[in-house]
Amino acid sequence: MRYGVAMVTVLAWGLWFGGMAALMLFVGYLFKTDRPMAIIAAPKMFAVFETYQLFVAAVALIAAAVWRLMTPGRAAITFIFVMLALAAVGTIASALAVRPPLEELRLHGETTTPQFQRLHKLSERLYGAQMLALLAAGVAIPVALGPRRAAQATATGTTAESPRTEPEAAGPTTPPGEPADQAV
């Protein structure tokens, strides 16, 4: 069960991070190659991604929380959850406070106003912060999926820094007595 929850967390993270990277790549490319089309398409792409992102963020957060509850004492999983939560805060802030007024200004043709520019910069910063938080979570995933060093050390009586290399064997025995036929 724990591995299934870990897999759901990793898949949700990958879909979220990959989707965000793809969105940035596609929108940036569209603005460089066909600006008139980008002005029409980019807001629609961001609106669709916002819904997708909210869903994937919820799945990632729930799965990471369950994974953490099922695997106590794993700081890497806690770190992943915190980074996902920070990225989710950015997602919610963008969905509630940034994109709707930005879209309203765009629909009224006010894309050159200082308010639009301010909201656009804020949106860029939120997406950048989300990308960094998701990247940090991704870097911690291999650590979280690796073996538990603390549990191994407790079980073997050693520390993670000094693994036990000698084989376990029975304690020393006393030599057998002299054979009966040679006794004087």
C-alpha positions in Angstrom: 0.0 0.0 0.0 2.8 2.4 0.9 4.5 1.9 -2.5 1.2 2.5 -4.3 0.7 5.8 -2.4 4.3 6.8 -3.2 3.7 6.0 -6.9 0.5 8.1 -7.0 2.5 11.0 -5.4 5.3 10.7 -7.9 2.9 10.4 -10.9 0.9 13.4 -9.7 4.1 15.4 -9.2 5.4 14.4 -12.6 2.1 15.4 -14.3 2.0 18.7 -12.5 5.7 19.6 -13.0 5.7 18.4 -16.6 2.5 20.1 -17.4 3.8 23.4 -16.0 7.0 23.1 -17.9 5.2 22.3 -21.2 2.8 25.2 -20.7 5.7 27.6 -20.3 7.5 26.1 -23.3 4.5 26.3 -25.6 3.3 29.7 -24.6 6.8 31.1 -24.9 7.3 29.6 -28.3 3.9 30.8 -29.5 4.7 34.4 -28.5 8.0 34.2 -30.3 6.6 32.7 -33.5 3.0 34.0 -33.8 2.2 36.8 -31.4 -1.3 37.5 -32.7 -2.2 33.8 -32.2 -0.5 33.7 -28.8 -2.6 36.7 -27.6 -5.7 34.6 -28.4 -4.5 31.2 -27.4 -2.4 31.8 -24.2 -5.2 32.9 -22.0 -7.2 29.8 -23.0 -4.2 27.6 -22.3 -3.7 29.1 -18.9 -7.4 28.7 -18.0 -7.4 25.0 -19.0 -4.1 24.4 -17.2 -5.5 26.1 -14.1 -8.3 23.5 -13.7 -5.9 20.7 -14.5 -3.3 22.0 -12.0 -5.9 22.3 -9.2 -6.9 18.6 -9.7 -3.3 17.3 -10.0 -2.2 19.4 -7.0 -5.1 17.9 -4.9 -4.1 14.4 -5.8 -0.4 15.0 -5.2 -1.1 16.6 -1.8 -3.5 13.9 -0.6 -1.2 11.1 -1.8 1.9 12.8 -0.2 0.0 13.2 3.1 -1.1 9.6 3.2 2.5 8.5 2.2 3.9 10.5 5.1 1.4 9.1 7.5 2.2 5.6 6.4 5.9 6.1 6.7 6.8 7.9 9.9 10.2 9.4 10.5 11.0 10.2 6.9 12.0 13.9 6.6 12.3 13.6 2.8 8.5 12.8 2.5 7.7 15.7 4.8 9.8 18.0 2.7 8.0 16.7 -0.5 4.7 17.4 1.1 5.7 20.9 2.2 7.0 21.8 -1.3 3.8 20.4 -2.9 1.8 22.5 -0.4 3.7 25.7 -1.3 3.2 25.0 -5.0 -0.5 24.4 -4.3 -0.8 27.8 -2.5 0.6 29.4 -5.6 -2.0 27.6 -7.7 -4.8 28.7 -5.5 -3.6 32.3 -5.3 -3.3 32.4 -9.1 -6.8 30.9 -9.6 -8.5 33.2 -7.1 -6.6 36.5 -7.1 -4.5 36.8 -10.3 -5.9 35.1 -13.4 -9.5 36.3 -13.1 -8.7 40.1 -12.9 -6.0 39.6 -15.5 -8.5 38.0 -17.8 -11.0 40.7 -17.1 -8.5 43.4 -18.1 -7.6 41.4 -21.2 -11.2 41.1 -22.3 -11.6 44.9 -21.9 -8.5 45.6 -24.1 -6.5 47.0 -21.2 -3.4 44.9 -21.7 -1.1 47.9 -21.8 -2.2 49.3 -18.4 0.0 49.3 -15.4 -2.5 47.2 -13.5 -2.3 44.5 -16.2 1.5 44.6 -16.2 1.6 44.3 -12.4 -0.8 41.3 -12.4 1.1 39.7 -15.3 4.5 40.1 -13.4 2.8 38.7 -10.3 1.5 35.7 -12.3 5.0 35.1 -13.7 6.5 35.2 -10.2 3.9 32.8 -8.9 4.5 30.3 -11.7 8.2 30.6 -11.2 7.9 30.0 -7.4 5.7 27.0 -8.1 8.2 25.6 -10.6 11.0 25.9 -8.0 8.9 24.3 -5.3 8.0 21.4 -7.6 11.6 21.1 -8.7 12.7 20.9 -5.0 10.1 18.2 -4.4 11.3 16.3 -7.4 14.9 16.4 -6.2 13.8 14.9 -2.9 11.8 12.0 -4.4 14.8 9.7 -4.9 15.8 10.2 -1.3 12.3 9.5 -0.1 12.1 6.3 -2.2 15.5 5.1 -1.0 16.1 2.7 1.9 15.4 3.9 5.4 18.8 4.5 7.0 17.5 5.2 10.5 15.5 2.0 10.6 18.4 -0.1 9.3 20.7 1.4 11.9 18.3 0.6 14.7 17.7 -2.9 13.5 21.4 -3.8 13.2 22.7 -1.7 16.2 25.0 0.3 13.9 24.8 3.8 12.5 24.4 4.7 8.8 27.9 6.1 8.7 29.6 2.9 10.0 27.9 -0.1 8.5 28.7 -3.5 10.0 31.0 -5.5 7.8 32.0 -8.5 9.8 29.8 -11.6 9.7 27.7 -12.5 12.6 29.0 -15.6 14.3 28.6 -17.5 17.5 30.8 -16.4 20.4 34.1 -18.2 21.1 34.0 -21.7 22.6 36.3 -23.5 25.0 38.5 -26.2 23.5 37.4 -29.7 24.1 39.1 -31.7 26.9 41.9 -34.2 26.2 40.8 -37.5 24.7 40.1 -40.1 27.4 42.8 -42.6 26.0 45.6 -40.1 26.5 44.7 -39.1 30.1 47.4 -40.0 32.7 
